[in-house]
Amino acid sequence: MVWSSLEVAAIWIPPDLDPLEPHVMACLHHVRRCRYELLGVITAAPWDDVGQLMAAGKVDVVVVSDPDHLPADRRPRLEIAGAHMLPPPPDALHVAPARRRPRRRRI
């Protein structure tokens, strides 16, 4: 058995998008540049079907040509915690002054 270390990608183009060619070409270029193993180009399926491929572990990466093509309520939904960090509370910004011993006088 040969194990592939490549991540598997699928290209998803919304079914109502026309013309498809520029979007497919942009996604293919991205897949080639990132050296993903291409599962296929999905043009006739809704986003939910792509989500099922991801949930089943058949696809590691979904490539789209424009983030506006993604539905707002898509599943699975991924969020990066660092991108949405809350500011620290005001008292956390207060730093106590460093305490040092008094200087000795040299004679």
Summary of the structure (lengths in Angstrom):
residues: 107
radius of gyration: 24.9
end to end distance: 81.1
largest distance: 88.6
contacts: 191
relative contact order: 0.19
helix: 32%
strand: 13%
